[in-house]
């Protein structure tokens, strides 16, 4: 009896297994390509293909990688930990060959683990490169880290974080390192590295011969190359995959959301595309390619406007456009004008009350005529504009607003409140990327006067190095007059990157005047800005002449011999002091930078 029950139970088990094989085959059947076409395969295969989870969807299938994962028999995590420890040990011992081999093994073992590619590429480009003294050797390790990322894109060709990292390393590490001038020169002529950046098989890549990449001397530029890598990342996010061509993405297809960025901020991700041409134009300024500057800043301006018009996904669940801020404020003020019809003069009454509560320096700046305002006054005027905005809610809540119209006015004010909430969110996002500054900077840098000012500063530096002091002084002073006018017209440029560069030129001008044994002129256009930087750095403020006539023009100094009575009347100002050794050293170091 027991024997028959055992046999029956085994038969039931075997029959059940045979029956379950049918749904298992239906679920797990692989896709098959036939002469008539391609069959999609089982349900699991279709889900993997639809969600792009199959290895073939993620990237190339490497037989060596698949073999290593099978050989570990489920111990892949343990093997990976051992290899990571070995890689760290080789780095400490400076065994670079074994380190590179170990990193390749880690990549074979975990090809779809994005953090491996990012971490070890950063290790190669930033940490290991710093161990070498020769900048050529450092550059080779920087590019080796980027090559490591490029290899990662073979196995993860549709992952935007890797594409972003390639763009970031290519731009920031090569273009902003202490050795950036040498790195950028090496990058331009590195044909072997350019070949690695081109599309290979199914790997992402960019055309290094495209006009979009070519910079000075018709050679590839690292900042322009990084811009195209960022654009590839945008393409992956917006289209769930790469196309064969690189285009500027201007429309959304309903697939863009926070999760598409894999931990990256959408605002920062898209701003990197716009910042790359700005950094390119800034690099051209530092390298004195003045003939290319206007076109470079035009490209930067166009890209920044495109960024401002792009819809940015947010954690609030709505998309924002950074360029909408002005329109929202305009709509709000139109509502204020409509509400003022119920109580004429109420807006001015509220403005007057707000103006009376402003800090004393702002009130003083507002009361001065334009011609009498200093650069600090213009900055205070700009800041006061944001404080002197009348909101519809303030008008409705004011005691002087007619009670008979308040119910209707509250409904209108609620619409304005929604607009104000949207405007507040946009202002927060704009402040994160310093949007207004860079927009103004792109506009100002395209002016012929700005280009002339930069040329004059560069000429002044060269003439100073050549000890042509009078010509250098003329070039500097003409440039500073132009910069003074620019800062009065665009006060939000003060205190940032632009004014810092100009401040460094004032240090050269100070050194020039000390060689000529002359004090600073009392009417120096950039005195406030220069002293603000000096106070921030703990330096003594600039010495100025007590008498403006004490500043002798080059023509007077080189002209006819002075009469004895003129010599007797001319004496050095009592307040003139020679800079200390520490000040001269600090000024020389900044000028060297």
C-alpha positions in Angstrom: 0.0 0.0 0.0 2.8 2.4 1.0 4.8 1.4 -2.1 1.8 2.2 -4.4 1.3 5.6 -2.7 5.0 6.5 -3.2 4.8 5.6 -6.9 1.6 7.5 -7.3 3.1 10.6 -5.6 6.2 10.5 -7.8 4.0 10.2 -10.9 1.9 13.2 -9.8 5.1 15.2 -9.2 6.6 14.3 -12.6 3.3 15.1 -14.4 3.0 18.4 -12.6 6.5 19.4 -13.6 5.8 18.4 -17.2 2.6 20.5 -17.2 4.5 23.5 -15.7 7.1 23.3 -18.4 4.5 24.6 -20.9 3.8 28.0 -19.1 7.5 28.3 -18.3 8.4 27.8 -22.0 5.8 30.4 -22.9 7.1 32.9 -20.3 10.8 32.4 -20.9 11.0 31.8 -24.7 13.8 33.9 -26.2 13.2 36.0 -29.3 14.0 34.4 -32.6 14.9 35.9 -35.9 13.6 34.0 -38.9 13.4 34.6 -42.6 9.8 35.8 -42.3 10.8 38.3 -39.5 11.6 38.5 -35.9 9.4 36.7 -33.3 9.3 38.7 -30.0 9.7 35.6 -27.7 8.1 34.9 -24.4 6.5 37.3 -21.9 9.6 37.9 -19.9 11.6 38.5 -23.0 9.0 41.1 -24.1 9.1 42.8 -20.7 12.9 43.0 -20.8 12.9 44.5 -24.3 10.1 46.9 -23.5 11.8 48.2 -20.3 15.3 48.0 -21.9 16.6 45.6 -19.2 18.2 43.1 -21.5 21.9 43.2 -21.9 21.5 43.7 -25.6 19.4 46.8 -24.8 21.9 48.2 -22.2 24.9 47.8 -24.4 27.3 45.3 -26.1 27.4 41.7 -24.9 31.0 40.9 -23.9 31.7 37.1 -23.9 34.6 37.6 -21.4 32.3 39.5 -19.1 29.5 36.9 -19.3 32.0 34.1 -18.7 33.4 35.8 -15.6 30.0 36.2 -14.1 29.1 32.6 -14.8 32.4 31.3 -13.3 31.8 33.1 -10.0 28.7 30.9 -9.4 26.8 33.6 -7.6 29.9 34.9 -5.7 30.2 38.0 -8.0 29.8 40.4 -5.1 32.6 38.7 -3.1 34.9 38.7 -6.1 34.1 42.4 -6.8 35.0 43.3 -3.2 38.3 41.5 -3.4 39.2 43.3 -6.7 38.2 46.7 -5.3 40.6 46.1 -2.3 43.3 45.0 -4.7 42.8 48.2 -6.8 43.1 50.4 -3.6 46.3 48.5 -2.6 47.9 49.0 -6.0 47.1 52.7 -5.9 48.8 53.0 -2.5 51.8 51.2 -3.8 51.8 53.2 -7.0 51.7 50.1 -9.1 49.9 51.7 -12.0 50.0 48.8 -14.5 48.4 46.3 -12.1 45.9 49.0 -11.1 44.8 49.4 -14.7 44.5 45.6 -15.1 42.4 45.3 -11.9 40.1 48.1 -13.0 39.5 46.2 -16.3 38.6 43.1 -14.3 36.2 45.0 -12.1 34.5 46.4 -15.3 34.2 42.9 -16.8 32.7 41.6 -13.6 30.1 44.4 -13.1 29.7 46.1 -16.5 26.3 47.6 -15.8 27.2 49.0 -12.3 27.4 52.7 -13.2 29.2 53.7 -10.0 32.2 51.6 -10.9 32.8 53.5 -14.1 32.3 56.9 -12.5 34.4 56.2 -9.3 37.3 54.6 -11.0 37.4 57.1 -13.9 37.5 59.9 -11.2 40.3 58.0 -9.5 42.3 57.9 -12.7 41.7 61.4 -13.9 41.8 63.3 -10.6 43.7 61.3 -8.0 46.3 59.2 -9.9 47.1 62.0 -12.4 48.2 64.2 -9.5 50.9 61.7 -8.5 53.0 62.8 -11.5 55.2 65.8 -11.9 55.3 66.2 -15.7 52.0 67.8 -16.9 52.3 65.5 -20.0 52.1 62.4 -17.8 49.2 64.0 -15.9 47.4 64.6 -19.1 47.8 61.0 -20.2 46.1 59.8 -16.9 43.4 62.4 -17.3 42.6 61.0 -20.7 42.9 57.4 -19.5 40.1 58.2 -17.0 37.9 59.6 -19.8 38.7 56.5 -21.9 37.5 54.4 -19.0 34.2 56.2 -19.1 34.0 55.8 -22.9 34.4 52.0 -22.4 31.5 52.1 -19.9 29.3 53.7 -22.5 29.8 50.5 -24.7 27.9 48.5 -22.1 25.6 51.3 -21.0 25.0 53.3 -24.1 21.7 54.7 -23.0 22.6 55.8 -19.5 22.7 59.6 -19.3 24.9 59.7 -16.2 27.8 58.2 -18.0 27.4 60.5 -21.0 27.2 63.4 -18.6 30.4 62.3 -16.8 32.3 62.1 -20.2 31.2 65.7 -20.9 32.1 66.9 -17.4 35.6 65.3 -17.4 36.3 66.6 -20.9 35.3 70.1 -20.0 36.1 70.6 -16.3 39.2 68.5 -15.8 40.9 69.6 -19.0 39.6 73.1 -19.1 39.7 74.2 -15.4 42.8 72.4 -14.0 45.8 74.4 -12.9 47.5 73.2 -16.1 44.5 74.1 -18.3 46.6 76.0 -20.8 48.9 73.0 -21.4 46.0 70.5 -21.2 44.0 72.4 -23.8 47.0 72.6 -26.2 47.6 68.9 -25.8 43.9 68.1 -26.4 43.8 70.0 -29.6 46.5 67.8 -31.2 45.7 64.5 -29.5 44.5 62.6 -32.6 44.6 59.3 -30.9 42.2 60.5 -28.1 40.0 62.2 -30.7 39.6 58.8 -32.5 38.5 57.2 -29.2 35.7 59.8 -28.8 34.2 59.0 -32.2 31.3 56.5 -32.4 32.6 52.9 -32.4 30.3 50.0 -33.1 27.3 50.6 -30.8 29.2 53.0 -28.4 28.1 56.6 -28.1 30.5 59.2 -29.6 30.8 62.5 -31.3 32.2 63.6 -34.6 35.5 65.3 -33.7 35.7 66.8 -37.2 32.4 68.6 -36.9 32.4 72.4 -37.1 30.6 72.3 -33.7 33.8 70.9 -32.1 36.4 73.0 -33.9 37.9 75.9 -32.0 41.0 78.0 -32.6 43.2 77.0 -35.5 40.4 74.7 -36.7 41.4 72.1 -34.1 39.0 70.3 -31.7 38.3 72.2 -28.4 37.6 70.4 -25.2 34.8 72.7 -24.1 33.0 72.4 -27.4 33.4 68.6 -27.3 32.0 68.5 -23.7 29.0 70.4 -25.0 28.2 67.7 -27.5 28.6 65.0 -24.9 26.1 66.8 -22.7 23.7 67.0 -25.6 24.0 63.3 -26.1 22.9 62.9 -22.5 19.9 65.1 -23.2 19.0 63.0 -26.2 19.0 59.8 -24.2 16.8 61.4 -21.5 14.3 62.9 -24.0 14.2 60.0 -26.5 15.0 57.0 -24.4 18.0 56.1 -26.6 20.6 57.4 -29.0 20.0 58.4 -32.6 22.7 58.5 -35.3 22.8 62.3 -35.4 23.3 64.9 -32.8 20.6 67.6 -32.8 19.6 70.3 -30.4 16.6 69.1 -28.4 14.0 71.8 -28.2 10.7 69.9 -27.7 9.7 67.3 -25.2 8.0 64.1 -26.0 6.3 63.3 -22.7 9.1 61.2 -21.4 11.0 63.8 -19.4 10.7 63.5 -15.6 12.8 63.5 -12.5 13.5 59.8 -12.6 15.0 60.1 -16.1 18.1 61.8 -14.7 19.2 58.9 -12.4 20.0 61.1 -9.4 21.2 64.2 -11.3 19.3 67.5 -11.0 17.5 68.3 -14.2 18.3 72.0 -13.7 22.0 71.3 -13.4 22.0 68.7 -16.1 20.6 71.1 -18.7 22.7 74.1 -17.4 25.9 72.2 -18.2 25.0 72.2 -21.9 24.7 76.0 -21.7 27.7 76.6 -19.6 30.1 74.7 -21.9 30.1 77.5 -24.6 30.4 80.1 -21.9 33.5 78.4 -20.5 34.8 78.1 -24.1 34.4 81.9 -24.6 36.0 82.6 -21.3 39.0 80.4 -22.3 39.4 82.3 -25.5 39.6 85.5 -23.5 42.3 84.1 -21.3 44.2 82.8 -24.4 43.8 86.2 -26.2 41.9 84.8 -29.2 40.0 88.1 -29.6 39.0 87.6 -33.2 36.9 84.6 -32.2 35.3 86.2 -29.1 32.2 87.8 -30.5 31.1 84.6 -32.3 31.9 82.5 -29.2 29.8 84.7 -27.0 27.0 84.7 -29.6 27.0 80.9 -29.4 27.0 81.1 -25.6 24.0 83.5 -25.6 22.0 81.4 -28.0 22.6 78.3 -25.8 21.7 80.2 -22.6 18.5 81.4 -24.2 17.7 77.8 -25.3 18.3 76.7 -21.7 16.0 79.5 -20.4 13.2 78.4 -22.7 13.5 74.7 -21.9 11.0 73.1 -19.6 12.7 71.9 -16.4 11.1 69.1 -14.4 10.9 69.9 -10.7 10.1 68.1 -7.4 6.9 70.2 -7.2 5.5 68.1 -10.0 5.4 70.9 -12.5 7.7 72.1 -15.3 9.3 75.5 -15.2 10.8 77.8 -17.8 13.5 80.2 -16.4 12.7 82.8 -19.0 9.0 83.1 -17.9 9.9 85.1 -14.8 9.6 88.5 -16.5 6.3 87.6 -18.1 4.9 86.5 -14.7 5.9 89.8 -13.1 4.4 91.7 -16.0 1.1 89.8 -15.6 1.1 90.5 -11.9 1.6 94.2 -12.4 -1.2 94.2 -14.9 -3.5 92.8 -12.2 -2.2 95.5 -9.9 -3.1 98.2 -12.5 -6.6 96.7 -12.7 -7.0 96.8 -9.0 -5.8 100.4 -8.8 -8.9 101.4 -10.7 -10.9 100.8 -7.5 -8.6 103.1 -5.5 -6.5 105.4 -7.6 -3.1 106.3 -6.0 -3.1 103.3 -3.7 -0.1 101.7 -5.5 2.0 104.9 -5.0 1.0 105.1 -1.4 2.2 101.5 -0.8 5.4 102.2 -2.7 6.1 105.3 -0.6 5.6 103.3 2.6 8.0 100.6 1.3 10.6 103.1 0.2 10.6 104.6 3.7 11.5 101.2 5.2 14.5 100.7 2.9 18.0 100.8 4.4 19.5 104.3 4.4 22.1 103.5 1.7 19.4 102.4 -0.7 17.3 105.5 -0.1 20.3 107.6 -0.6 21.2 105.9 -3.9 17.6 106.3 -5.2 17.5 110.0 -4.4 20.7 110.7 -6.5 20.6 111.6 -10.2 22.1 109.0 -12.5 25.2 111.0 -13.2 26.1 111.3 -9.5 25.6 107.6 -8.6 28.7 105.5 -7.8 29.1 101.8 -8.7 27.9 101.0 -5.1 24.9 103.2 -5.6 24.0 101.4 -8.8 24.2 98.1 -7.0 21.9 99.4 -4.2 19.4 100.7 -6.9 19.4 97.3 -8.5 18.7 95.5 -5.2 16.0 98.0 -4.2 14.0 97.1 -7.4 13.1 93.7 -5.9 11.9 95.3 -2.7 9.7 97.9 -4.4 7.2 95.5 -6.0 3.6 96.0 -5.1 1.6 92.7 -5.0 -2.1 92.4 -5.6 -2.6 90.9 -2.2 -1.1 93.9 -0.5 -3.5 96.2 -2.3 -6.6 94.2 -1.4 -5.4 93.9 2.2 -4.7 97.6 2.5 -7.1 99.5 4.8 -7.7 102.1 2.1 -9.0 99.6 -0.4 -12.9 100.0 -0.9 -14.7 97.3 1.0 -17.5 97.1 -1.6 -15.0 95.6 -4.1 -13.0 93.4 -1.9 -14.8 90.1 -2.6 -14.3 90.5 -6.4 -10.8 91.8 -5.8 -9.8 88.8 -3.7 -10.7 86.4 -6.5 -8.4 88.4 -8.9 -5.7 88.5 -6.2 -5.8 84.7 -5.9 -4.9 84.4 -9.5 -2.0 86.7 -8.9 -1.0 84.6 -5.9 -0.7 81.6 -8.2 1.4 83.5 -10.6 3.6 84.8 -7.7 4.1 81.2 -6.5 5.3 80.2 -9.9 7.6 83.2 -10.1 9.0 82.5 -6.7 9.9 78.9 -7.8 11.5 80.2 -10.9 13.5 82.8 -9.0 14.9 80.0 -6.7 16.0 77.9 -9.7 17.5 81.0 -11.4 19.5 81.7 -8.3 21.0 78.2 -8.3 22.5 78.6 -11.7 23.1 82.4 -11.4 20.9 82.7 -14.4 20.6 86.5 -14.5 24.3 87.1 -14.2 25.2 84.8 -17.0 22.5 86.1 -19.3 23.7 89.7 -18.7 27.3 88.6 -19.1 26.6 87.0 -22.5 24.9 90.2 -23.7 27.6 92.5 -22.4 30.5 90.4 -23.8 29.0 90.8 -27.3 29.4 94.6 -27.2 32.3 96.1 -29.2 33.2 98.3 -26.3 33.7 95.2 -24.0 35.9 93.6 -26.7 37.9 96.8 -26.9 38.3 96.9 -23.2 39.6 93.4 -23.1 42.0 94.1 -26.0 43.4 97.2 -24.2 43.9 95.3 -20.9 45.8 92.6 -22.8 47.9 95.2 -24.6 48.6 96.9 -21.3 49.9 93.7 -19.8 52.1 93.0 -22.8 53.5 96.6 -22.8 54.1 96.4 -19.1 56.1 93.2 -19.6 58.0 94.9 -22.3 58.7 97.9 -20.0 56.9 100.3 -22.3 55.4 102.1 -19.3 53.8 105.1 -20.8 52.1 103.1 -23.5 50.9 100.6 -21.0 49.5 103.3 -18.7 47.5 104.8 -21.6 46.1 101.4 -22.5 45.2 100.5 -18.9 43.5 103.9 -18.2 41.4 103.8 -21.4 40.3 100.2 -20.6 39.3 101.2 -17.0 37.2 104.0 -18.2 35.2 101.6 -20.4 34.9 99.1 -17.6 33.7 101.8 -15.2 30.9 102.7 -17.7 30.0 99.0 -18.1 29.7 98.4 -14.4 27.5 101.5 -14.0 25.2 100.2 -16.7 25.2 96.6 -15.5 25.8 96.6 -11.8 25.0 92.9 -11.3 28.3 92.1 -13.0 30.3 93.5 -10.1 31.7 91.2 -7.5 31.8 88.2 -9.8 34.1 86.5 -12.3 34.3 89.4 -14.7 35.1 92.0 -12.1 37.7 89.7 -10.5 39.6 89.5 -13.8 39.4 93.3 -14.1 40.6 93.6 -10.5 43.7 91.6 -11.3 44.5 94.1 -14.1 44.3 96.9 -11.5 47.1 95.2 -9.6 49.2 95.4 -12.7 48.3 99.1 -13.0 49.3 99.6 -9.4 52.7 98.0 -10.1 53.0 100.2 -13.2 52.4 103.4 -11.3 54.9 102.4 -8.6 57.5 102.0 -11.3 56.6 105.5 -12.5 56.7 106.8 -8.9 53.1 108.0 -9.3 50.1 107.7 -6.9 46.7 106.5 -7.9 44.5 109.1 -9.5 41.7 110.4 -7.4 39.2 109.9 -10.2 40.2 106.2 -10.8 36.9 104.7 -12.3 37.2 101.4 -10.6 38.4 102.6 -7.1 35.4 101.3 -5.3 35.5 97.9 -6.9 39.3 97.5 -6.4 39.1 98.5 -2.7 36.2 96.1 -2.1 38.3 93.2 -3.4 41.3 94.4 -1.4 39.3 94.6 1.8 38.0 91.1 1.1 41.6 89.8 0.7 42.9 91.7 3.8 45.0 94.1 1.7 45.5 97.8 2.4 43.2 100.0 0.3 44.7 101.8 -2.7 46.5 105.1 -1.9 45.2 108.1 -3.8 46.7 111.5 -4.5 45.6 114.3 -2.2 45.6 116.6 -5.2 44.5 115.4 -8.7 47.2 117.6 -10.2 49.8 115.4 -8.6 49.2 112.8 -11.3 51.5 113.8 -14.1 50.5 112.9 -17.6 53.1 111.0 -19.7 53.2 113.9 -22.1 54.1 116.4 -19.3 56.7 114.0 -17.9 58.4 113.5 -21.3 58.0 117.1 -22.5 60.1 120.2 -22.1 62.4 120.7 -19.2 60.6 122.3 -16.2 61.6 125.6 -14.9 63.1 125.8 -11.4 60.0 127.4 -10.0 57.8 124.6 -11.3 60.1 122.1 -9.7 59.9 123.9 -6.4 56.1 124.0 -6.5 55.8 120.3 -7.3 56.3 118.0 -4.3 55.3 114.4 -3.7 52.0 114.0 -1.8 52.3 113.5 1.9 50.0 110.5 1.9 51.9 108.5 -0.8 53.3 105.3 0.5 55.3 102.6 -1.2 53.7 99.1 -1.1 55.2 96.6 1.4 57.1 93.6 0.2 54.2 91.4 1.2 51.7 93.4 -0.9 54.1 93.4 -3.9 54.5 89.6 -3.6 50.7 89.1 -3.3 50.1 91.3 -6.3 52.7 89.5 -8.4 51.2 86.1 -7.5 47.8 87.2 -8.6 49.1 88.7 -11.8 50.9 85.4 -12.5 47.6 83.6 -12.1 
